[in-house]
Amino acid sequence: MKSKRPLRSKQKPYMTVLKVILVVLTLIYPVFMTMMTGAGIIHNKSSYGEEITSLGVQLIISGAVITAGAVLCLFRKSLPNLIAAVLSAAGCGVCMRALVKLVKHAKDAGWTGFSRYEGVPVSDMYKTRVGPVIAPVLLTILIAAIQYFSYDAYEERRLRKKRRQDKENAPAPSILDD
């Protein structure tokens, strides 16, 4: 007889609030700021060169990976939560690497803004727009850890292990027709 899947308890209100904040922060930083910065660099690739254009591609990829991690974190299953934390951390690493190189190049080249940003160093604009991508990454890792180590997830893993062991230890079917 197959046992019924345990019912998960209702999600805590603080987790719902954290997930809403995560969605908003993910839409703002990895999607709009990071990916759009990368798209702008790629759009103007003729004036930047191949190295800076590759940094734009890295920003777009890292924003997409961080966003995928945040989406996986919305689920309450164990495996997606593990994948979410790894994806977010990896995406953040790629993003920060590209940001550091981009800021260094902008400082060395002496780029400054124009129009309403006249006189503002472009390197500072990159830091203030792309740097806060760390917030949704840390929130993704926090939510994933809370969900992975929750009592419900622990009980589900324990029951799955018990069912697997019971299946392995079940008596073998008779090979003789008795």
C-alpha positions in Angstrom: 0.0 0.0 0.0 1.4 3.3 -1.0 1.4 5.9 1.7 -0.1 9.3 1.0 2.2 12.2 0.5 2.4 14.3 3.7 0.5 17.6 3.5 2.8 20.6 3.9 1.9 23.2 6.4 0.7 26.5 5.2 3.5 28.9 4.3 4.4 31.4 7.0 3.5 35.0 6.4 7.1 36.2 6.7 8.1 33.9 3.9 5.4 35.3 1.7 6.6 38.8 2.5 10.3 37.8 1.8 9.2 36.2 -1.5 7.3 39.3 -2.6 10.4 41.5 -1.8 12.5 39.0 -3.7 10.4 39.3 -6.8 10.4 43.1 -6.7 14.2 43.3 -6.1 14.8 40.7 -8.9 12.7 42.7 -11.3 14.6 45.9 -10.5 18.2 44.8 -10.2 19.1 41.6 -12.2 16.5 42.2 -14.8 16.2 45.9 -15.4 19.5 47.3 -14.2 22.0 44.5 -14.9 20.5 43.0 -18.1 19.6 46.4 -19.5 23.1 47.7 -18.8 24.5 44.8 -20.7 22.0 45.4 -23.5 23.1 49.0 -23.7 26.7 48.0 -24.0 26.0 45.5 -26.7 23.8 48.0 -28.6 26.7 50.4 -28.7 29.4 47.7 -29.3 30.9 49.6 -32.3 32.2 52.3 -29.9 33.2 50.0 -27.1 35.2 47.2 -28.7 35.1 43.4 -28.2 36.3 43.2 -24.6 33.7 45.6 -23.2 31.0 44.0 -25.4 31.8 40.6 -23.9 31.3 42.2 -20.4 27.9 43.3 -21.6 27.1 39.7 -22.6 28.3 38.5 -19.2 26.0 41.0 -17.5 23.0 39.8 -19.4 23.8 36.1 -18.7 24.5 36.8 -15.0 21.2 38.7 -14.7 19.3 35.8 -16.4 21.0 33.2 -14.1 20.2 35.3 -10.9 16.6 35.6 -12.1 16.4 31.9 -12.7 17.7 31.3 -9.2 15.1 33.6 -7.7 12.3 31.9 -9.6 13.4 28.5 -8.4 13.5 29.8 -4.9 9.8 30.5 -5.0 9.1 26.7 -4.9 9.1 24.9 -1.6 10.8 21.7 -2.8 14.3 20.8 -1.6 16.1 20.4 -5.0 15.0 23.7 -6.5 16.1 25.5 -3.4 19.5 24.0 -3.6 19.8 24.8 -7.3 18.5 28.4 -6.6 21.2 29.1 -4.1 24.0 27.8 -6.4 22.6 29.6 -9.5 22.3 32.9 -7.6 25.8 32.7 -6.2 27.3 31.8 -9.5 25.4 34.5 -11.3 26.4 37.0 -8.7 30.1 36.0 -9.1 29.9 36.5 -12.9 28.1 39.8 -12.5 30.6 41.2 -9.9 33.5 40.1 -12.0 32.1 41.9 -15.1 31.2 44.9 -12.9 34.7 45.3 -11.5 36.2 45.1 -15.0 33.7 47.5 -16.4 34.2 50.0 -13.6 38.0 49.8 -13.9 37.8 50.4 -17.7 35.4 53.3 -17.2 37.7 54.9 -14.6 40.8 54.4 -16.7 39.1 55.9 -19.8 37.7 58.8 -17.8 34.1 58.2 -19.0 31.6 60.8 -17.6 27.9 61.1 -18.1 26.3 63.6 -20.5 23.0 65.4 -20.5 21.5 65.4 -17.0 24.4 63.2 -15.8 27.0 65.6 -16.9 30.1 65.4 -14.8 29.1 62.2 -13.1 31.7 59.4 -13.5 30.2 56.5 -15.4 32.0 54.1 -13.1 29.9 55.4 -10.2 26.7 55.0 -12.2 27.6 51.4 -13.0 28.3 50.7 -9.3 25.1 52.2 -8.1 22.9 50.5 -10.7 24.5 47.1 -10.9 26.1 46.7 -7.5 22.8 46.3 -5.6 22.2 43.0 -7.4 23.7 41.5 -4.3 20.5 42.1 -2.4 18.3 39.7 -4.3 21.1 37.1 -4.4 21.4 37.2 -0.6 17.7 37.1 -0.2 17.5 34.1 -2.6 20.1 32.2 -0.6 18.4 33.1 2.7 14.9 32.0 1.5 16.4 28.8 0.0 18.2 27.9 3.2 15.1 28.6 5.3 13.0 26.4 3.1 15.5 23.6 2.7 16.1 23.3 6.5 12.4 23.7 7.4 10.7 21.1 9.4 8.3 20.2 6.5 11.2 19.7 4.1 13.1 17.6 6.6 10.0 15.4 7.3 9.4 14.9 3.6 13.0 13.8 3.0 12.9 11.5 6.0 9.7 9.9 4.8 11.0 9.5 1.3 14.2 7.8 2.7 12.0 5.5 4.9 9.9 4.5 1.9 13.0 3.7 -0.2 14.5 1.6 2.7 11.2 -0.2 3.2 11.1 -1.0 -0.5 14.7 -2.3 -0.5 14.1 -4.4 2.6 10.8 -5.8 1.4 10.7 -9.6 1.2 11.5 -10.9 -2.2 8.6 -12.5 -4.2 8.5 -16.2 -4.3 10.1 -17.8 -7.3 8.4 -21.2 -6.7 4.8 -21.7 -7.4 3.7 -22.9 -3.9 
